[in-house]
Amino acid sequence: MSTYRRGFSFVEFLAFALVLFAFLGAVVAARAQQSEKEKSSHSTWATYLGNADSSHYSSLDQINLSNVDKLQVAWQYDLSADRSYEFSPIVVGRTMYVMAHKTSVVALDAATGKELWVYRSKYAPGWEMHRGINFWQSKDGSEQRLLIPIANHLEAIDAKTGQLITSFGTDGRVDLMAGLDRDPKTMSQIQSATPGVVFGDLLVLGSSTGEEYGSPPGDIRAYDVRTGKMAWIFHTLPHPGEPGYETWPKDTWKIEGGSNCWGEMSLDAERGIVYVPTGAPTYDFYGADRVGNNLFADSLLALDARTGKLIWYFQLVHHDLWDYDATAAPQLLNVRHNGEEVPIVAQATKNGFLYVFNRVTGKPLWPIEERPVPKSDMPGEVTSPTQPFPTAPPPFAKQTFTSADLDPYLLTDAERAKWKKTIDAAVNKGLFTPPGLTDTIEMPGNHGGANWGSTASNPKTGSMFVLSMNVPALLKNEHLLPPNLWEIPMDVAPAEQGKAIYHLYCQRCHGMDRQGSPPSIPSLVNAPKNFGEDLIRTVVKNGIQEMPGFPDLSTLHVTNLMIYLDNPDLAPGKLEPAKLPEPPPSAANGASATPTKYWSGYNLQTSIIKPPWSQLTAYDLNTGTITWQVPLGEAPPAAAEHITGTGVMMPRNGPVVTAGGLIFVATKYEGKLHAYDQATGKEIWSVAMPAASEGVPAVYEVDGQEYIVICATTGKEQDIPRDGPSQPTATPPVRSYIAYALPKNIAAKP
């Protein structure tokens, strides 16, 4: 057999080379076309979080690593007489839309900040779209609408004039309580603070259902943006015959609730798939009435955006007992994996894990293992025997907490000793330790980890960024509904607020007349004079003997409580009876039956853990590794003690990523705008703002000038933050929307 091979002729070689060059040229052209497509789709900020993919990414690069330190205030829209917001502006052409004027939608000139018009809903200042609104326009651009969720309704207004579009729904409004197969009279709320996503002529919308027993279901719905009619609904609490129905007790969909998307969702517009992260079922910390894995709670859903049909799903937490909602926007990227380009979706969670899937098939990029977790000893509770643990990427948040992690800086020696005793005595079996009848460690706490607004990505590099917090919680289930800061009235006289605090926190033991039951429960009549203010502050914060501490109450709260105790006549009127424990129901034979309801406070303990209290983490999702991790800013209470590298406490912010190599984050409490190098995490610039910020900035361009705008409307806080509404500060904040830009001579450089 001959081994002779004939060589290529010159003509054959030339033909082969031409084919090869044509193929390579086509590949390069396709990639360039894709790059230009991505650049074009991310060059504006006309949608909540920048683009329907919720990437928080801008392809603008005029502001970059070389000149960010030259940024200056371009304009400022004053809101000093207004309230605080956590609003993320959107920009359409030359017009910016913000929230101001006591919960009104305001149109501004995006280049100057000049007010153009104001729309105030008849429901304002009701439960509103305080994180953002969304924009839709017809294909020819002749119709432009703003879609506004407010007071359990959806409104549509003309984006050019601010006028209500009365042909939408009923007189311009859609009742969001309708269409859920539940009596609206049983619902307290259903509207989300985040505005969903627009796909074609549909608005896909989630909801905030509340977190109590009997809350409404968190079904995902799509509405026609022209008519307001519901186009489709996906039942997150499945109905009979639907997938997942078997993971709940029979007919649970009629009475249970939650399993909702109250955070952000992301859209793959090219494929027509919307990715929806869902939250916990209700009630959060006890689930004997919902035995099973509870699909589709705590899941990442891939839904057909046209029909609402389920394409695939993955449940991130089975039978959630920790309020571990998935709230941050799923990030959509294309990465190199095992030598191939793979379209992915990455979901960050409150428990500190990052889950990564092929976004078309739902197959995990790296193995996810079902691992055994602790069982519950609560009456009637049946926990899932396993939970899903991703093998890669590594977690972005701290997932353990013991007394060895107690803060060495802000706690006094006495406080540290008290907390060491409490933590050492608590049930602490690691991640997914179920809450019980005694103190139970939850780490990360029920705020995260990651929370709303906290993820961003760069589609050009396959990089993802997660803003997270390290805050433990101390859970304890009881028959008594615990007080929480959100029940304390804000806009009232100090003594009136003090009276409300007494009613919520003190009255159940000390009585309506403040007489107590001495000697075990002392009288609080004339308490400031009898005990002294310093002792009262210490006892309220740390507790004493059988009395629990209430570290969530701020210094101002305790001051107002003492004003009331010192002179109750300043807040006249009778106190309402205190909420009492629900008695266990009686069994048919007269014996004591298992109690049906337990509650736990969220009980986040911000200051007891050592720093860092918050971090910014960069991932390379081509490899599933962490590139860098740095503290996010500095916590004011620590900075006052000259302690650095702490990260702010309890951030309520989100990052923005730009093609200029930057990550921008504006912080709450600290009140600074930070710029980080995407490649290294090094902070290269920051500026103190006149007020602190909540929410996500917006990046946009007008007349060749790039801007970044911040909603800076919250008071800077030197005290340790609590899980509750923002408290008044000693000096009223100078509230405003602030736009930063480069000086004209620098911006004009090629």
VEXPAPA-866522 format. One line per 10 residues: number of its first residue (from 1); their letters; for each residue x, y, z of C-alpha. Coordinates in nm, 2 decimals. Layout:
<sites>
NUM) A) X/Y/Z  ... .
</sites>
This chain:
<sites>
1) MSTYRRGFSF) 0.00/0.00/0.00  0.15/0.33/-0.10  0.21/0.60/0.17  0.25/0.87/-0.09  0.04/1.19/-0.04  0.00/1.44/-0.31  0.07/1.80/-0.19  -0.16/2.10/-0.23  -0.13/2.28/-0.56  -0.09/2.66/-0.54 .
11) VEFLAFALVL) -0.44/2.70/-0.67  -0.59/2.46/-0.41  -0.39/2.63/-0.13  -0.51/2.97/-0.25  -0.87/2.85/-0.25  -0.84/2.70/0.10  -0.69/3.03/0.22  -0.97/3.23/0.08  -1.23/3.01/0.24  -1.05/3.03/0.58 .
21) FAFLGAVVAA) -1.02/3.41/0.56  -1.39/3.44/0.47  -1.48/3.22/0.76  -1.26/3.41/1.01  -1.39/3.74/0.87  -1.75/3.62/0.92  -1.67/3.53/1.28  -1.50/3.86/1.35  -1.79/4.05/1.18  -2.05/3.85/1.38 .
31) RAQQSEKEKS) -1.86/3.93/1.71  -1.83/4.29/1.61  -2.20/4.30/1.53  -2.28/4.15/1.86  -2.05/4.39/2.04  -2.22/4.69/1.86  -2.56/4.55/1.95  -2.47/4.52/2.31  -2.31/4.87/2.31  -2.63/5.02/2.15 .
41) SHSTWATYLG) -2.87/4.84/2.39  -2.67/4.96/2.69  -2.60/5.31/2.58  -2.92/5.45/2.73  -3.09/5.43/3.07  -3.45/5.43/2.96  -3.54/5.12/3.17  -3.53/5.05/3.54  -3.17/4.94/3.62  -3.06/5.06/3.28 .
51) NADSSHYSSL) -3.17/4.78/3.05  -3.44/4.51/3.05  -3.16/4.26/3.13  -3.11/4.44/3.46  -2.73/4.44/3.42  -2.68/4.78/3.57  -2.43/4.82/3.28  -2.36/5.13/3.07  -2.16/5.11/2.75  -2.06/5.48/2.79 .
61) DQINLSNVDK) -1.69/5.54/2.85  -1.64/5.91/2.85  -1.60/5.89/3.23  -1.32/5.64/3.28  -1.03/5.54/3.50  -0.81/5.82/3.38  -1.05/6.11/3.45  -1.31/6.00/3.71  -1.13/6.21/3.97  -1.23/6.52/3.77 .
71) LQVAWQYDLS) -1.60/6.47/3.82  -1.80/6.76/3.94  -2.16/6.85/4.01  -2.33/6.93/3.68  -2.67/7.01/3.83  -2.88/6.95/4.15  -3.26/6.92/4.18  -3.35/7.03/4.53  -3.59/6.83/4.75  -3.51/6.98/5.09 .
81) ADRSYEFSPI) -3.87/7.02/5.20  -3.96/6.67/5.07  -3.90/6.31/5.21  -3.64/6.05/5.15  -3.66/5.81/4.85  -3.47/5.50/4.73  -3.56/5.58/4.37  -3.36/5.49/4.06  -3.41/5.75/3.78  -3.47/5.66/3.42 .
91) VVGRTMYVMA) -3.37/5.88/3.12  -3.55/5.89/2.78  -3.38/6.11/2.53  -3.33/6.45/2.71  -3.59/6.38/2.98  -3.53/6.22/3.32  -3.80/6.08/3.54  -3.77/6.09/3.92  -3.99/6.07/4.23  -4.03/6.40/4.42 .
101) HKTSVVALDA) -4.30/6.63/4.56  -4.44/6.39/4.82  -4.45/6.08/4.59  -4.51/6.25/4.26  -4.35/6.16/3.93  -4.15/6.45/3.80  -4.00/6.51/3.46  -3.66/6.69/3.45  -3.44/6.82/3.17  -3.16/6.56/3.19 .
111) ATGKELWVYR) -2.89/6.81/3.10  -2.99/7.09/3.34  -3.22/6.94/3.61  -3.49/7.19/3.52  -3.84/7.07/3.62  -4.07/7.01/3.32  -4.39/6.87/3.47  -4.53/6.69/3.77  -4.78/6.41/3.79  -4.94/6.34/4.12 .
121) SKYAPGWEMH) -5.16/6.03/4.15  -5.48/6.05/4.34  -5.34/5.77/4.55  -5.03/5.96/4.65  -4.87/5.94/4.90  -4.99/5.59/4.93  -4.78/5.27/4.90  -4.58/5.37/4.60  -4.32/5.27/4.33  -4.04/5.39/4.56 .
131) RGINFWQSKD) -3.76/5.20/4.38  -3.85/5.29/4.02  -4.09/5.31/3.73  -4.08/5.17/3.38  -4.11/5.31/3.02  -4.27/5.18/2.71  -4.29/5.32/2.36  -4.46/5.21/2.03  -4.24/5.09/1.75  -4.26/5.42/1.57 .
141) GSEQRLLIPI) -4.21/5.62/1.89  -4.53/5.81/1.85  -4.67/5.67/2.18  -4.46/5.68/2.50  -4.59/5.57/2.84  -4.47/5.56/3.20  -4.60/5.26/3.40  -4.65/5.34/3.76  -4.74/5.09/4.04  -4.90/5.27/4.33 .
151) ANHLEAIDAK) -5.14/5.19/4.61  -5.21/4.84/4.48  -5.29/4.98/4.13  -5.10/5.02/3.80  -5.13/5.35/3.63  -5.02/5.46/3.28  -4.93/5.83/3.20  -4.81/6.00/2.89  -4.43/6.03/2.91  -4.43/6.35/2.71 .
161) TGQLITSFGT) -4.70/6.54/2.90  -4.75/6.36/3.24  -5.12/6.32/3.18  -5.31/6.01/3.29  -5.40/5.79/2.99  -5.77/5.72/3.06  -5.80/5.45/2.79  -5.57/5.23/3.00  -5.76/5.00/3.24  -6.05/5.18/3.41 .
171) DGRVDLMAGL) -5.99/5.56/3.38  -5.61/5.51/3.36  -5.58/5.25/3.63  -5.57/4.87/3.69  -5.66/4.72/4.02  -5.38/4.48/4.10  -5.59/4.30/4.37  -5.82/4.16/4.09  -5.75/3.84/3.92  -5.58/3.64/4.20 .
181) DRDPKTMSQI) -5.86/3.40/4.29  -5.87/3.56/4.63  -6.12/3.80/4.79  -5.96/4.15/4.77  -6.11/4.23/5.11  -5.86/3.98/5.26  -5.56/4.15/5.11  -5.37/4.43/5.27  -5.12/4.48/4.99  -5.02/4.33/4.66 .
191) QSATPGVVFG) -4.82/4.59/4.47  -4.44/4.58/4.43  -4.20/4.86/4.50  -4.00/4.75/4.19  -4.16/4.80/3.85  -4.11/4.47/3.66  -3.99/4.46/3.30  -4.13/4.56/2.96  -4.13/4.31/2.68  -4.29/4.42/2.35 .
201) DLLVLGSSTG) -4.64/4.55/2.45  -4.64/4.36/2.78  -4.54/4.46/3.13  -4.43/4.16/3.34  -4.49/4.25/3.71  -4.42/4.09/4.05  -4.57/4.19/4.38  -4.51/4.26/4.75  -4.77/4.04/4.93  -4.68/4.11/5.29 .
211) EEYGSPPGDI) -4.52/3.85/5.52  -4.80/3.75/5.75  -5.01/3.44/5.77  -5.28/3.45/5.51  -5.10/3.69/5.28  -5.21/3.69/4.91  -5.03/3.47/4.66  -4.73/3.62/4.47  -4.84/3.52/4.12  -4.64/3.67/3.83 .
221) RAYDVRTGKM) -4.86/3.86/3.59  -4.83/4.03/3.25  -5.04/4.33/3.15  -5.10/4.48/2.80  -4.94/4.82/2.82  -5.20/4.97/2.59  -5.52/4.84/2.74  -5.42/4.73/3.09  -5.58/4.39/3.04  -5.40/4.09/3.21 .
231) AWIFHTLPHP) -5.24/3.89/2.93  -5.12/3.59/3.14  -5.06/3.47/3.49  -4.81/3.22/3.64  -4.92/3.07/3.97  -4.63/3.07/4.21  -4.86/2.88/4.45  -4.97/2.61/4.20  -5.34/2.52/4.14  -5.46/2.16/4.11 .
241) GEPGYETWPK) -5.31/1.99/3.80  -5.02/2.24/3.77  -4.66/2.14/3.83  -4.56/2.18/4.19  -4.91/2.14/4.34  -4.79/1.82/4.52  -4.52/2.02/4.71  -4.80/2.19/4.93  -5.08/2.05/5.14  -5.41/2.01/4.95 .
251) DTWKIEGGSN) -5.58/2.34/4.84  -5.31/2.55/5.01  -5.32/2.79/4.71  -5.66/2.92/4.85  -5.51/3.03/5.19  -5.13/3.06/5.17  -4.93/3.34/5.03  -4.60/3.49/4.94  -4.37/3.31/4.70  -4.35/3.64/4.52 .
261) CWGEMSLDAE) -4.11/3.84/4.32  -4.08/4.17/4.51  -3.73/4.23/4.39  -3.60/4.25/4.03  -3.65/4.04/3.73  -3.44/4.02/3.41  -3.53/3.98/3.04  -3.35/3.80/2.76  -3.53/4.00/2.49  -3.38/3.81/2.20 .
271) RGIVYVPTGA) -3.50/3.47/2.33  -3.82/3.61/2.49  -3.74/3.47/2.83  -3.80/3.65/3.16  -3.60/3.53/3.46  -3.80/3.58/3.78  -3.65/3.52/4.13  -3.91/3.45/4.40  -3.93/3.50/4.77  -4.03/3.29/5.07 .
281) PTYDFYGADR) -4.38/3.16/5.14  -4.56/3.30/5.44  -4.53/3.29/5.72  -4.15/3.33/5.70  -4.02/3.15/6.01  -4.27/2.88/6.07  -4.42/2.64/5.82  -4.62/2.36/5.99  -4.92/2.48/5.78  -4.73/2.44/5.45 .
291) VGNNLFADSL) -4.55/2.10/5.48  -4.35/2.03/5.17  -4.09/2.19/4.95  -4.33/2.47/4.85  -4.27/2.53/4.48  -4.24/2.79/4.34  -4.12/2.98/4.64  -3.74/3.07/4.67  -3.69/2.97/4.30  -3.54/3.11/3.99 .
301) LALDARTGKL) -3.81/3.08/3.72  -3.75/3.10/3.34  -4.08/3.20/3.19  -4.19/3.26/2.83  -4.24/3.63/2.83  -4.51/3.61/2.57  -4.73/3.35/2.74  -4.61/3.30/3.10  -4.54/2.93/3.03  -4.27/2.77/3.26 .
311) IWYFQLVHHD) -3.96/2.68/3.06  -3.74/2.57/3.35  -3.69/2.64/3.72  -3.45/2.57/4.01  -3.55/2.60/4.37  -3.28/2.77/4.57  -3.42/2.70/4.92  -3.66/2.42/5.00  -3.94/2.49/5.26  -3.79/2.83/5.35 .
321) LWDYDATAAP) -3.79/2.91/5.73  -3.53/3.19/5.71  -3.69/3.46/5.49  -3.41/3.38/5.23  -3.59/3.55/4.94  -3.42/3.57/4.61  -3.45/3.94/4.53  -3.14/4.06/4.34  -3.16/4.08/3.96  -3.05/3.76/3.78 .
331) QLLNVRHNGE) -2.75/3.85/3.57  -2.74/3.74/3.20  -2.40/3.69/3.04  -2.22/3.49/2.78  -1.91/3.31/2.91  -1.65/3.06/2.80  -1.71/2.73/2.97  -1.54/2.40/2.87  -1.42/2.56/2.55  -1.77/2.67/2.44 .
341) EVPIVAQATK) -1.96/3.00/2.46  -2.25/2.95/2.70  -2.54/3.19/2.77  -2.58/3.19/3.15  -2.80/3.34/3.42  -2.65/3.39/3.77  -2.86/3.44/4.08  -2.72/3.58/4.40  -2.91/3.50/4.72  -2.96/3.62/5.08 .
351) NGFLYVFNRV) -2.77/3.32/5.21  -2.45/3.42/5.03  -2.45/3.17/4.75  -2.42/3.24/4.38  -2.60/2.99/4.15  -2.51/2.98/3.78  -2.71/2.81/3.51  -2.72/2.77/3.13  -3.01/3.02/3.08  -3.16/2.83/2.79 .
361) TGKPLWPIEE) -3.16/2.48/2.94  -3.15/2.55/3.32  -2.85/2.31/3.36  -2.61/2.42/3.63  -2.26/2.52/3.50  -2.10/2.37/3.81  -2.25/2.09/4.02  -2.51/2.18/4.28  -2.52/1.93/4.56  -2.82/1.85/4.79 .
371) RPVPKSDMPG) -2.66/1.83/5.13  -2.81/1.73/5.47  -2.92/2.02/5.69  -3.04/2.04/6.06  -3.39/1.93/6.15  -3.65/2.14/6.33  -3.78/2.06/6.68  -4.08/2.30/6.64  -4.43/2.15/6.69  -4.56/2.02/6.36 .
381) EVTSPTQPFP) -4.27/2.15/6.16  -4.12/1.93/5.88  -3.80/2.07/5.74  -3.65/1.97/5.41  -3.38/1.71/5.49  -3.14/1.87/5.23  -3.07/2.21/5.07  -2.89/2.29/4.75  -2.52/2.39/4.79  -2.33/2.51/4.48 .
391) TAPPPFAKQT) -1.98/2.37/4.44  -1.87/2.68/4.25  -1.85/2.98/4.25  -1.75/3.03/4.62  -1.99/3.22/4.85  -1.97/3.60/4.86  -2.09/3.65/5.22  -2.00/3.51/5.55  -2.21/3.21/5.64  -2.10/3.13/6.00 .
401) FTSADLDPYL) -2.12/3.33/6.33  -2.00/3.24/6.68  -1.89/3.44/6.98  -1.54/3.44/6.83  -1.68/3.68/6.57  -1.81/3.94/6.81  -1.71/4.29/6.73  -1.40/4.41/6.92  -1.45/4.78/6.85  -1.80/4.92/6.91 .
411) LTDAERAKWK) -1.92/4.69/7.19  -1.83/4.78/7.54  -1.67/4.51/7.76  -2.01/4.46/7.94  -2.20/4.44/7.61  -1.95/4.19/7.47  -1.97/3.97/7.77  -2.35/3.98/7.76  -2.35/3.89/7.39  -2.10/3.61/7.43 .
421) KTIDAAVNKG) -2.32/3.45/7.69  -2.62/3.49/7.46  -2.45/3.36/7.14  -2.28/3.06/7.32  -2.62/2.96/7.46  -2.80/2.99/7.12  -2.88/2.70/6.89  -2.61/2.72/6.62  -2.58/2.43/6.38  -2.46/2.63/6.08 .
431) LFTPPGLTDT) -2.63/2.75/5.77  -3.00/2.65/5.75  -3.04/2.60/6.13  -3.42/2.62/6.16  -3.57/2.87/6.41  -3.69/2.72/6.74  -3.84/2.81/7.07  -3.51/2.94/7.20  -3.25/3.18/7.05  -3.13/3.05/6.71 .
441) IEMPGNHGGA) -2.84/3.19/6.51  -2.92/3.28/6.15  -2.61/3.37/5.94  -2.64/3.54/5.70  -2.94/3.71/5.86  -3.27/3.75/5.68  -3.15/4.07/5.50  -2.86/3.89/5.34  -2.61/3.84/5.19  -2.75/3.99/4.88 .
451) NWGSTASNPK) -3.07/4.19/4.86  -3.25/4.40/4.60  -3.04/4.61/4.37  -2.72/4.44/4.47  -2.60/4.27/4.15  -2.44/4.40/3.83  -2.24/4.27/3.54  -2.02/4.35/3.25  -2.14/4.16/2.93  -1.81/4.22/2.75 .
461) TGSMFVLSMN) -1.59/4.04/3.01  -1.82/3.78/3.18  -1.77/3.96/3.51  -2.03/3.99/3.78  -2.04/4.21/4.09  -2.23/4.15/4.41  -2.28/4.40/4.69  -2.35/4.22/5.01  -2.38/4.26/5.39  -2.26/4.05/5.69 .
471) VPALLKNEHL) -2.53/4.08/5.95  -2.64/3.79/6.18  -2.99/3.75/6.32  -3.11/3.59/6.64  -3.44/3.41/6.57  -3.68/3.28/6.83  -4.04/3.16/6.77  -4.31/3.26/7.01  -4.69/3.28/7.02  -4.68/3.66/7.05 .
481) LPPNLWEIPM) -4.64/3.87/6.74  -4.32/4.07/6.80  -4.31/4.45/6.76  -4.11/4.60/6.48  -3.99/4.94/6.39  -4.22/4.98/6.09  -4.52/5.00/6.32  -4.38/5.31/6.50  -4.54/5.63/6.35  -4.28/5.88/6.21 .
491) DVAPAEQGKA) -4.45/6.21/6.15  -4.58/6.27/6.50  -4.48/6.47/6.81  -4.20/6.31/7.02  -4.43/6.22/7.30  -4.68/6.06/7.06  -4.40/5.84/6.92  -4.29/5.76/7.27  -4.65/5.65/7.35  -4.65/5.42/7.04 .
501) IYHLYCQRCH) -4.32/5.27/7.14  -4.45/5.20/7.49  -4.76/5.04/7.35  -4.56/4.82/7.11  -4.26/4.73/7.33  -4.35/4.78/7.70  -4.72/4.76/7.76  -4.75/4.38/7.74  -4.55/4.35/8.06  -4.59/4.69/8.23 .
511) GMDRQGSPPS) -4.96/4.74/8.16  -5.17/5.02/8.02  -5.13/5.22/8.34  -4.75/5.16/8.35  -4.78/5.02/8.70  -4.62/4.68/8.62  -4.63/4.40/8.88  -4.36/4.48/9.14  -4.12/4.35/9.24  -4.07/4.12/8.93 .
521) IPSLVNAPKN) -4.20/4.38/8.68  -4.13/4.73/8.81  -4.36/5.03/8.77  -4.26/5.27/8.50  -4.46/5.57/8.65  -4.21/5.85/8.67  -3.94/5.61/8.55  -3.69/5.87/8.42  -3.68/6.04/8.76  -3.68/5.71/8.96 .
531) FGEDLIRTVV) -3.42/5.52/8.76  -3.23/5.78/8.57  -3.20/5.82/8.19  -2.87/5.64/8.16  -3.00/5.33/8.33  -3.31/5.32/8.12  -3.11/5.35/7.80  -2.88/5.06/7.91  -3.17/4.84/8.01  -3.38/4.91/7.70 .
541) KNGIQEMPGF) -3.08/4.83/7.47  -2.93/4.53/7.66  -3.21/4.39/7.87  -3.18/4.29/8.24  -3.27/3.96/8.41  -3.60/3.84/8.25  -3.65/4.15/8.04  -3.52/4.12/7.68  -3.32/4.40/7.52  -3.45/4.60/7.23 .
551) PDLSTLHVTN) -3.13/4.70/7.04  -3.33/4.78/6.73  -3.47/5.10/6.91  -3.26/5.40/6.82  -3.13/5.67/7.06  -3.41/5.89/6.93  -3.67/5.62/7.00  -3.56/5.58/7.36  -3.55/5.96/7.41  -3.91/5.99/7.29 .
561) LMIYLDNPDL) -4.01/5.69/7.51  -3.87/5.88/7.81  -4.05/6.20/7.71  -4.37/6.00/7.72  -4.29/5.82/8.05  -4.19/6.15/8.21  -4.51/6.33/8.11  -4.79/6.10/7.96  -5.02/6.40/7.94  -4.82/6.52/7.64 .
571) APGKLEPAKL) -4.98/6.23/7.44  -5.34/6.22/7.57  -5.58/5.95/7.49  -5.62/5.59/7.59  -5.38/5.32/7.49  -5.51/5.03/7.29  -5.49/4.69/7.46  -5.16/4.51/7.40  -5.15/4.23/7.15  -5.18/3.90/7.35 .
581) PEPPPSAANG) -5.06/3.55/7.26  -5.31/3.34/7.07  -5.41/3.04/7.29  -5.35/2.70/7.15  -5.66/2.55/6.99  -5.84/2.27/7.16  -5.83/1.92/7.02  -6.16/1.73/6.96  -6.11/1.53/7.28  -6.04/1.84/7.49 .
591) ASATPTKYWS) -5.67/1.79/7.51  -5.42/2.06/7.41  -5.35/2.06/7.04  -5.04/2.18/6.86  -5.04/2.56/6.83  -5.11/2.68/6.48  -4.91/3.00/6.47  -4.57/3.12/6.59  -4.38/3.44/6.51  -4.02/3.55/6.54 .
601) GYNLQTSIIK) -3.89/3.90/6.50  -3.63/3.96/6.22  -3.39/4.04/6.51  -3.10/4.16/6.29  -2.80/4.24/6.51  -2.60/4.48/6.30  -2.33/4.58/6.54  -2.24/4.26/6.72  -2.03/4.11/6.44  -1.68/4.22/6.36 .
611) PPWSQLTAYD) -1.62/4.40/6.03  -1.63/4.40/5.73  -2.01/4.47/5.76  -2.05/4.50/5.38  -1.84/4.40/5.08  -1.82/4.43/4.70  -1.72/4.11/4.53  -1.61/4.05/4.17  -1.66/3.72/4.00  -1.51/3.59/3.67 .
621) LNTGTITWQV) -1.79/3.36/3.56  -1.58/3.22/3.28  -1.40/3.03/3.56  -1.64/3.05/3.85  -1.39/3.22/4.07  -1.37/3.54/4.29  -1.14/3.80/4.13  -1.14/4.04/4.43  -1.34/4.13/4.73  -1.32/4.47/4.91 .
631) PLGEAPPAAA) -1.52/4.65/5.19  -1.78/4.89/5.07  -1.71/5.23/5.21  -1.67/5.30/5.58  -1.93/5.28/5.86  -1.97/5.61/6.04  -1.98/5.47/6.39  -1.65/5.29/6.32  -1.50/5.59/6.14  -1.57/5.80/6.45 .
641) EHITGTGVMM) -1.34/5.56/6.64  -1.07/5.59/6.36  -1.14/5.23/6.25  -1.11/5.17/5.87  -1.18/4.90/5.63  -1.52/4.82/5.78  -1.77/4.86/5.50  -2.10/5.04/5.57  -2.36/4.88/5.78  -2.69/4.75/5.63 .
651) PRNGPVVTAG) -2.64/4.89/5.27  -2.95/4.96/5.07  -2.78/5.04/4.74  -2.68/4.89/4.41  -2.37/4.93/4.18  -2.35/5.06/3.83  -2.08/4.92/3.59  -1.95/5.12/3.29  -1.74/5.05/2.98  -1.50/5.31/3.13 .
661) GLIFVATKYE) -1.37/5.04/3.36  -1.55/5.17/3.66  -1.80/5.06/3.93  -2.00/5.33/4.10  -2.18/5.28/4.43  -2.35/5.56/4.64  -2.39/5.46/5.00  -2.66/5.49/5.27  -2.56/5.63/5.62  -2.21/5.72/5.50 .
671) GKLHAYDQAT) -2.34/5.94/5.22  -2.06/5.90/4.96  -2.03/5.82/4.59  -1.75/5.57/4.54  -1.57/5.47/4.22  -1.39/5.14/4.20  -1.16/4.99/3.94  -1.34/4.70/3.79  -1.02/4.50/3.73  -0.88/4.53/4.08 .
681) GKEIWSVAMP) -1.15/4.66/4.32  -0.92/4.95/4.42  -1.12/5.26/4.52  -0.99/5.53/4.29  -1.22/5.82/4.38  -1.50/5.91/4.62  -1.70/6.23/4.71  -1.91/6.32/5.01  -2.26/6.40/4.91  -2.49/6.65/5.10 .
691) AASEGVPAVY) -2.71/6.35/5.19  -2.69/5.97/5.19  -2.83/5.76/4.91  -3.05/5.45/4.87  -3.11/5.27/4.54  -2.91/5.25/4.21  -2.76/5.54/4.02  -2.83/5.60/3.65  -2.57/5.67/3.37  -2.67/5.85/3.06 .
701) EVDGQEYIVI) -2.56/6.08/2.78  -2.70/6.41/2.65  -2.54/6.62/2.37  -2.22/6.42/2.40  -2.18/6.47/2.77  -2.19/6.16/3.00  -2.36/6.20/3.34  -2.42/5.99/3.65  -2.72/6.08/3.86  -2.78/5.99/4.23 .
711) CATTGKEQDI) -3.09/6.00/4.44  -2.94/6.15/4.76  -3.23/6.21/4.99  -3.16/6.02/5.32  -3.00/6.17/5.63  -2.64/6.07/5.71  -2.64/5.86/6.02  -2.37/5.83/6.28  -2.56/5.58/6.49  -2.57/5.21/6.43 .
721) PRDGPSQPTA) -2.85/5.14/6.17  -3.16/4.95/6.26  -3.40/4.74/6.05  -3.67/5.00/6.01  -3.76/5.33/5.85  -3.50/5.60/5.83  -3.49/5.81/6.15  -3.48/6.19/6.16  -3.12/6.32/6.20  -3.01/6.60/6.42 .
731) TPPVRSYIAY) -2.94/6.82/6.11  -3.21/6.79/5.84  -3.06/6.64/5.52  -3.01/6.85/5.21  -3.22/6.63/4.98  -3.16/6.63/4.61  -3.10/6.45/4.29  -2.74/6.52/4.20  -2.59/6.48/3.85  -2.21/6.45/3.81 .
741) ALPKNIAAKP) -2.02/6.51/3.49  -1.67/6.59/3.37  -1.58/6.95/3.29  -1.66/7.05/2.94  -1.30/7.08/2.83  -1.22/6.72/2.95  -1.54/6.57/2.82  -1.48/6.71/2.47  -1.15/6.52/2.43  -1.16/6.23/2.19 .
</sites>
